[in-house]
Every structure is written in structure tokens, then in C-alpha cells.
Amino acid sequence: MQLFDQLFGKRDTLWFENGAAGSRPGKFAALALSGGKSISVMGMAVAREGLAFVSTVQIAEPELQLTVALRQRKIETRVRVDRSEPMKAPDKVVHRYFCSFMAIAADDWDAVVRYVENKPEPKVIDFAPTVDDDFRSLAISVQNEIVKYLVRQGRLQPPGPGQAPLIRVETSKPRDLGQGRVARDVLIHSRVTKHQETVSFDSRFRVFSTNQVQALD
């Protein structure tokens, strides 16, 4: 029947047919939601189009919600069961399921493709807060006053104990303003996350030789 369907164009070949070409075999942990209960299953193969797993519990649903662990990444997906069959294990009968992805997040599907093609995961960029040398050149009292101002204005998240503020700093050379006053202008680039959106700010200050700080905007 399968060959008949393929010859007459009634359906496309499923990923696990014809020797499961293009899939990657290998065991991985997974959870299947069946009958309102989570069932531990063992993944056996992954392809771009779907996956295969075995279960000691027979699953009747034609569609399943699965949580799959690939390379320490938890992937949530909804699958359609295309084929199920019993398998004889050494001391019991288990059930094997071949499934196709119905719903999966784009980032998770990209991770599936990397796994299938045995490509490395992209490097995680470290956005750890840093402080410019220009900012370090300011007096501690000036640094603290600028950070407190930015936090009050909602332009900076309060840094944790022992943590540097997440800012980038540009300073001008000291200028003689007359009447014995010397100052330099400081530009602070900061950002905060509000409602899952990152907002950037540019704030200008004038720092006097007496360590007095004046906000310019």
C-alpha cells in the first residue's frame, strides 16, 4: 500500500520511511503528555521533520505534546503520530512511535537541525556588565551619584552588590570655564529592559573639578 500511494502521488514519503535517510539515531530523554499525565519516554532518532521514541506505556492519542532534551536544551513540540508498533524487549514489550512535528518554535527547530547535522551550538555571547576606563577615572563619589541618578530616572537597572553598572562612557578633556571652574562633560550610554523590550538612553553630565555633578538633560 505504501508503494502504491507513492507511485500514484497520494502522499509524500515520511521521514522514517526508506531507511530514515537524513535522520540522526541516538538516545535522548523526553516526556510525553498523554491522558493528562507526563510519561517518560526514550527518544531513538531525530530528523528535521520529526522524531521517533519508545515507551513502556502504550499511547493512544494521534497527537502528543512532547518535551525533548537535546544537548541540554529543552524543546517543547507538538507532534503527530504517523506510525506505532510494538517491539519485543528482553523482558517486556515496548511501543515505538514515529512522529512528525506539527508545532515547534523557530529557535528550537534550528537546534534540531544543528543536532541532526551534528553541527556545534553557536557560542553564547557574554553580555556581562563592564565599566569603561573613562568611568573609572572619575571619583567614586561621582560614579555613585551618576549611577543613582540614572536609576532614579529609570535609565538603568540597579546594579547588584559587587556588580558593575551596565553602561558605556565617553568623557571630554577638562575645560576651563572661567572664574576658577574646571569641568569635563561625560556622556553615559545605558539601557534597561521594560516589558521584554530593551530601551537605550544617552545621558549627559558635567563633572567639575570639585566632584560636583550636573545633569545636562
Kinemage of the C-alpha trace (Angstrom):
@kinemage 1
@onewidth
@group {chain A} dominant
@subgroup {mainchain}
@vectorlist {calphas} color= white
{ca met a 1} P 0.000 0.000 0.000
{ca gln a 2} L 2.824 2.396 0.830
{ca leu a 3} L 4.465 1.832 -2.572
{ca phe a 4} L 1.079 2.163 -4.297
{ca asp a 5} L 0.457 5.517 -2.602
{ca gln a 6} L 3.880 6.855 -3.524
{ca leu a 7} L 3.587 5.775 -7.183
{ca phe a 8} L 0.203 7.414 -7.622
{ca gly a 9} L 1.081 10.566 -5.698
{ca lys a 10} L -1.418 10.146 -2.899
{ca arg a 11} L 1.068 11.249 -0.221
{ca asp a 12} L 4.681 12.245 0.348
{ca thr a 13} L 7.225 9.851 1.750
{ca leu a 14} L 7.530 10.278 5.515
{ca trp a 15} L 10.919 10.932 7.067
{ca phe a 16} L 11.242 7.486 8.673
{ca glu a 17} L 10.424 5.573 5.520
{ca asn a 18} L 13.076 4.374 3.073
{ca gly a 19} L 15.558 3.717 5.856
{ca ala a 20} L 15.035 7.058 7.655
{ca ala a 21} L 17.634 8.740 5.462
{ca gly a 22} L 18.694 12.115 6.834
{ca ser a 23} L 17.802 11.325 10.429
{ca arg a 24} L 20.229 11.043 13.330
{ca pro a 25} L 19.898 7.966 15.551
{ca gly a 26} L 20.725 8.205 19.225
{ca lys a 27} L 19.056 8.037 22.612
{ca phe a 28} L 17.717 11.124 24.362
{ca ala a 29} L 15.295 11.757 27.212
{ca ala a 30} L 11.767 13.003 26.571
{ca leu a 31} L 8.389 13.439 28.263
{ca ala a 32} L 5.069 12.765 26.533
{ca leu a 33} L 1.805 14.238 27.792
{ca ser a 34} L -0.859 11.527 27.495
{ca gly a 35} L -4.176 11.336 29.273
{ca gly a 36} L -3.256 14.356 31.350
{ca lys a 37} L -0.143 12.594 32.671
{ca ser a 38} L 3.533 13.003 31.858
{ca ile a 39} L 5.130 9.773 30.674
{ca ser a 40} L 8.880 9.298 30.494
{ca val a 41} L 9.879 8.007 27.078
{ca met a 42} L 13.177 7.354 25.325
{ca gly a 43} L 13.962 9.147 22.093
{ca met a 44} L 15.588 6.979 19.435
{ca ala a 45} L 16.078 9.217 16.384
{ca val a 46} L 15.589 12.811 15.248
{ca ala a 47} L 15.058 14.250 11.781
{ca arg a 48} L 14.256 17.723 10.512
{ca glu a 49} L 10.669 16.611 10.075
{ca gly a 50} L 10.114 14.670 13.289
{ca leu a 51} L 11.374 12.099 15.745
{ca ala a 52} L 10.997 8.537 16.981
{ca phe a 53} L 10.689 7.325 20.572
{ca val a 54} L 9.847 4.213 22.534
{ca ser a 55} L 7.584 3.919 25.556
{ca thr a 56} L 6.797 1.192 28.029
{ca val a 57} L 3.255 2.583 28.121
{ca gln a 58} L 1.000 2.337 25.092
{ca ile a 59} L -0.143 5.770 23.925
{ca ala a 60} L -3.428 6.066 22.078
{ca glu a 61} L -3.547 9.766 21.159
{ca pro a 62} L -2.965 10.628 17.490
{ca glu a 63} L -1.264 13.877 18.562
{ca leu a 64} L 1.050 14.475 21.516
{ca gln a 65} L 2.759 17.263 23.395
{ca leu a 66} L 6.434 16.350 23.868
{ca thr a 67} L 9.263 17.845 25.880
{ca val a 68} L 12.572 16.725 24.418
{ca ala a 69} L 16.094 17.160 25.801
{ca leu a 70} L 18.706 17.664 23.085
{ca arg a 71} L 22.203 18.804 24.032
{ca gln a 72} L 20.938 20.126 27.365
{ca arg a 73} L 18.273 22.163 25.570
{ca lys a 74} L 14.633 21.629 26.497
{ca ile a 75} L 12.445 21.660 23.397
{ca glu a 76} L 8.653 21.841 23.527
{ca thr a 77} L 6.871 20.484 20.471
{ca arg a 78} L 3.549 19.077 19.347
{ca val a 79} L 3.776 16.001 17.131
{ca arg a 80} L 1.517 13.801 15.060
{ca val a 81} L 1.911 10.052 15.492
{ca asp a 82} L 2.370 8.658 11.983
{ca arg a 83} L 3.169 5.077 12.919
{ca ser a 84} L 3.182 2.981 16.078
{ca glu a 85} L 4.308 -0.575 16.544
{ca pro a 86} L 5.097 -2.968 19.397
{ca met a 87} L 8.681 -4.108 19.914
{ca lys a 88} L 9.932 -7.128 21.809
{ca ala a 89} L 12.378 -6.111 24.541
{ca pro a 90} L 14.371 -8.652 26.612
{ca asp a 91} L 11.813 -8.826 29.411
{ca lys a 92} L 8.758 -6.950 28.097
{ca val a 93} L 7.024 -5.420 25.117
{ca val a 94} L 7.623 -1.727 24.404
{ca his a 95} L 5.941 0.539 21.893
{ca arg a 96} L 7.754 2.526 19.211
{ca tyr a 97} L 6.311 5.713 17.739
{ca phe a 98} L 7.334 7.620 14.635
{ca cys a 99} L 6.135 11.215 14.717
{ca ser a 100} L 6.146 14.384 12.632
{ca phe a 101} L 6.483 17.894 14.041
{ca met a 102} L 3.244 19.886 13.977
{ca ala a 103} L 4.312 22.868 16.086
{ca ile a 104} L 7.794 23.875 17.234
{ca ala a 105} L 9.437 27.242 17.942
{ca ala a 106} L 11.780 28.525 15.229
{ca asp a 107} L 14.797 28.615 17.563
{ca asp a 108} L 14.075 25.081 18.730
{ca trp a 109} L 13.747 23.824 15.161
{ca asp a 110} L 17.106 25.430 14.346
{ca ala a 111} L 18.552 23.488 17.288
{ca val a 112} L 17.013 20.276 15.925
{ca val a 113} L 18.635 20.865 12.529
{ca arg a 114} L 22.030 21.502 14.152
{ca tyr a 115} L 21.633 18.270 16.130
{ca val a 116} L 20.653 16.255 13.063
{ca glu a 117} L 23.570 17.667 11.059
{ca asn a 118} L 25.891 17.256 14.058
{ca lys a 119} L 26.849 20.924 13.972
{ca pro a 120} L 28.052 22.720 17.114
{ca glu a 121} L 25.830 25.075 19.033
{ca pro a 122} L 26.563 28.788 18.489
{ca lys a 123} L 28.714 30.428 21.107
{ca val a 124} L 26.830 32.331 23.757
{ca ile a 125} L 27.872 35.982 23.838
{ca asp a 126} L 28.638 37.181 27.328
{ca phe a 127} L 26.934 40.488 27.990
{ca ala a 128} L 28.449 40.798 31.451
{ca pro a 129} L 28.462 44.405 32.625
{ca thr a 130} L 31.717 46.274 32.112
{ca val a 131} L 32.882 49.709 33.154
{ca asp a 132} L 34.919 51.908 30.804
{ca asp a 133} L 38.304 53.219 31.873
{ca asp a 134} L 36.831 56.713 31.433
{ca phe a 135} L 34.252 55.957 34.116
{ca arg a 136} L 36.898 54.515 36.435
{ca ser a 137} L 38.846 57.745 36.091
{ca leu a 138} L 36.020 59.590 37.854
{ca ala a 139} L 35.953 59.845 41.617
{ca ile a 140} L 33.972 57.127 43.393
{ca ser a 141} L 31.530 59.710 44.733
{ca val a 142} L 30.950 60.966 41.178
{ca gln a 143} L 30.418 57.435 39.871
{ca asn a 144} L 27.899 56.695 42.606
{ca glu a 145} L 25.989 59.931 42.017
{ca ile a 146} L 25.725 59.313 38.268
{ca val a 147} L 24.524 55.722 38.769
{ca lys a 148} L 21.939 56.782 41.365
{ca tyr a 149} L 20.648 59.489 39.016
{ca leu a 150} L 20.264 57.038 36.117
{ca val a 151} L 18.439 54.548 38.348
{ca arg a 152} L 16.072 57.256 39.621
{ca gln a 153} L 15.307 58.314 36.046
{ca gly a 154} L 14.576 54.741 35.015
{ca arg a 155} L 17.518 54.669 32.612
{ca leu a 156} L 19.496 51.947 34.370
{ca gln a 157} L 18.749 48.780 36.312
{ca pro a 158} L 20.157 48.988 39.864
{ca pro a 159} L 23.433 47.017 39.857
{ca gly a 160} L 23.586 44.159 42.336
{ca pro a 161} L 26.051 44.049 45.232
{ca gly a 162} L 29.595 43.931 43.864
{ca gln a 163} L 28.369 44.272 40.271
{ca ala a 164} L 29.356 46.975 37.805
{ca pro a 165} L 26.641 49.101 36.190
{ca leu a 166} L 25.760 48.166 32.614
{ca ile a 167} L 26.936 51.388 30.947
{ca arg a 168} L 29.333 52.721 28.336
{ca val a 169} L 31.063 56.054 28.964
{ca glu a 170} L 32.617 58.821 26.876
{ca thr a 171} L 34.361 61.779 28.508
{ca ser a 172} L 35.770 65.009 27.124
{ca lys a 173} L 39.021 66.631 28.167
{ca pro a 174} L 38.842 69.044 31.123
{ca arg a 175} L 37.884 72.594 30.105
{ca asp a 176} L 38.435 75.920 31.827
{ca leu a 177} L 35.021 77.538 32.284
{ca gly a 178} L 36.456 80.676 33.843
{ca gln a 179} L 36.251 82.018 37.382
{ca gly a 180} L 38.399 79.126 38.560
{ca arg a 181} L 35.963 76.477 37.364
{ca val a 182} L 37.254 73.412 35.503
{ca ala a 183} L 34.928 70.709 34.239
{ca arg a 184} L 34.569 67.964 31.693
{ca asp a 185} L 31.465 66.597 30.027
{ca val a 186} L 30.516 62.951 30.422
{ca leu a 187} L 28.213 61.001 28.090
{ca ile a 188} L 26.674 57.825 29.526
{ca his a 189} L 25.116 55.144 27.303
{ca ser a 190} L 22.775 52.921 29.349
{ca arg a 191} L 19.925 50.511 28.719
{ca val a 192} L 17.072 48.891 30.587
{ca thr a 193} L 14.598 46.133 29.753
{ca lys a 194} L 10.949 47.149 30.025
{ca his a 195} L 8.080 44.831 29.122
{ca gln a 196} L 10.524 42.438 27.412
{ca glu a 197} L 11.895 45.295 25.271
{ca thr a 198} L 15.377 46.804 25.647
{ca val a 199} L 15.448 50.617 25.656
{ca ser a 200} L 18.695 52.592 25.287
{ca phe a 201} L 19.449 56.031 26.723
{ca asp a 202} L 22.137 58.697 26.267
{ca ser a 203} L 22.598 60.897 29.340
{ca arg a 204} L 24.949 63.908 29.600
{ca phe a 205} L 26.613 65.189 32.740
{ca arg a 206} L 29.092 67.912 33.584
{ca val a 207} L 31.616 66.937 36.240
{ca phe a 208} L 33.517 69.778 37.939
{ca ser a 209} L 36.977 69.567 39.437
{ca thr a 210} L 35.279 69.829 42.847
{ca asn a 211} L 33.484 66.496 42.030
{ca gln a 212} L 30.162 68.290 41.746
{ca val a 213} L 27.906 66.608 39.164
{ca gln a 214} L 25.411 68.478 36.992
{ca ala a 215} L 22.881 66.613 34.828
{ca leu a 216} L 22.581 68.293 31.424
{ca asp a 217} L 19.412 66.512 30.243
